[in-house]
Each structure stands twice: as C-alpha cells, then as structure tokens.
C-alpha cells in the first residue's frame, strides 16, 4: 500500500511541486543547508520580534489553564501556538512584505458561505491539479516525474520505476472521496484534547507560547495570524468562514494553532450518526489529511466527532 506521507517526503527531498487529485504540493524547506546557524537564528529571532501581539510563555502542562484565564480576561482572543519552533513558523508570516491585513482577510471571509465556498474551491483545485498532471505526463519526460517511494508494512522502502510512477499518478486522477467504512465498536476521541504544547509521545513541552490577538471573535484568529494559503491548506479567509460556521453550529473555537495544526474545542457534538458523517465529509473538504493520513474512511472520524469535544486538523 502506498504511504501518502512517504510520497510527499520523497518529493521534498528533490524539491519542486507534486500534483495530486486533491492538491498541488509546493515543497517548502527550512533552514538552507549552507546558511550559518547564527544568521538563521538571528533571522528567526527578528521574525518573532515582529509579531505585533502580546506573548506569554507557559509550560505545556499549564498552557490550557492559562488560556482559560486569558479568555475570560477580555483582553483579546488567546491562541496557544506551541514551542519555539512552532512560534518561528507562525512568525514567518511577518517576514512577507505586503502581507494581508486582518481587516482585508475578514472582509473576504464575509463574502464566503461555508461549506459551499470551500466545496467550490476544492473542486476548482482538483480540476487544476488533474489538468497539470495530465499535461506533465503527456510530455513523456521521465525527468519531470516526482520520486515516489513505496513503503511496505515492515517499513521497507522502494523507489517506484518511471512506469510505476506514471501508473500511480494516472490511477490517482480517477480517485474518488474515501469510503464511509465501518462504524467502530469503540470510538477514539479524534484529537483527544489539546495536542499543541505536547510532543509526539504526549509529554508536555517545557515552554509554550500563547499569543493574545486583538479581537473578541474567536473565528478571526486565522486572519490576525495570516494563517493558511500554503500547500493544501486553505487561505486564511476560508479558515475564518469555517470557524464562524462551526462556532454557530457547534460552539467551536480555535484554542491552539501551530504552523500546521489547529486544535478546536466545541460545546456541542453531532447528535446523530448521519449528522456526524455529514460533518466528517465537511471536515475532509477542509483538511483531507485527517482522513487520507489518519482515519482512512469517514466512519471512524464521524464516531470520534460524537465522542470528543476536541477537533484536530493537520496539513502536511
């Protein structure tokens, strides 16, 4: 079985863009290999200093309690943004000259209707991705093909041949949305609570940053952080529109946002399996990785949405 994460990771190793039915993945890199560490650190520190919002430091263990107190203070909307590396990713938005102003992003969000606007966006992106893939394959140049690595269940990796890459990409053009799948006997809580501020083993970080955004509207957080608009992650206004709609329907608010993760907490869960499955499909439009690199089918995601007050979104 082809591991989607492995496909993207191998593409990142060679640089460029990988076209898929759901996305065109622009490969981004971190510190240039030839950049002196002190210059890179200085640039990151300068970017962090440019963030125009008050910042508070806490431990991962105490971050949620502090977030609760800040939320009740009326100063603004607090967002937990993770450790130093996560903060640096957030700070990159302030290194872009002429970055969009929050008010402009919010104005664009006002013109959107979630989830219809998001559905139209995804359909257009898919159509563009399919056209770009067909055009590339039609040229018949093997050097244009991405490197795809197949990883088996034992972790053994094998690079596909050009013929296999072409076959895989052509099959991808015919891909449809995931199956509903089987409803699990015991639902896992999708997200399971606050993940930002903890490492992959669930250990709380020694230092976590919390930004206080100058707004009383939780859904406006992506606008004030200029968050989104890379790879398959929607532009900031689509995040605002989605969060506004989910706040209305489920009491959802963004608690934490790193460079590629959003933790949302809700006050109302889907009341039926049909509602949960509909919401799962909607969340797939918003963030396909939670299914394609997570639950595989919709039923486990839907069951988790009925089981937990926390939603987890992650973009590769």
NORVENHU-V902297 format. One record per pair of residues at least 24 apart in sequence whose C-alpha atoms are under 6 Angstrom apart, sorted by the first residue. I is the first residue (numbers start at 1). J is the second residue. Records with the same first field share a line. If there is no record, write none. Layout:
I=J + J
//
This chain:
2=150
7=148 + 149
11=147
19=129 + 133
20=129
21=126 + 129 + 130 + 173
22=126
23=232
25=231
26=231
47=91
48=91
54=211 + 212
55=210 + 211
56=209 + 210
57=208 + 209
58=207 + 208
59=206 + 207 + 208
60=197 + 204 + 205 + 208
61=204
76=212 + 213 + 214 + 215 + 216
77=212 + 213 + 215 + 216
78=211 + 212
79=210 + 211 + 255 + 256
80=210 + 256
81=209 + 210 + 256 + 257 + 258
82=196 + 197 + 208 + 209 + 258
83=207 + 208
86=258 + 259
89=259
90=259
102=223 + 224
105=223 + 237
108=237
109=237 + 241
114=241 + 242
178=297
179=297
180=297 + 298 + 299
181=297 + 299
182=299
183=299
187=303 + 304
188=304
189=304 + 307 + 308
190=304
191=310 + 311 + 312
193=310
218=253
219=243 + 244
260=314 + 315
261=313 + 314
262=313
263=311 + 312
264=310 + 311
265=309 + 310
266=309
269=306
270=306
276=302
277=302
//
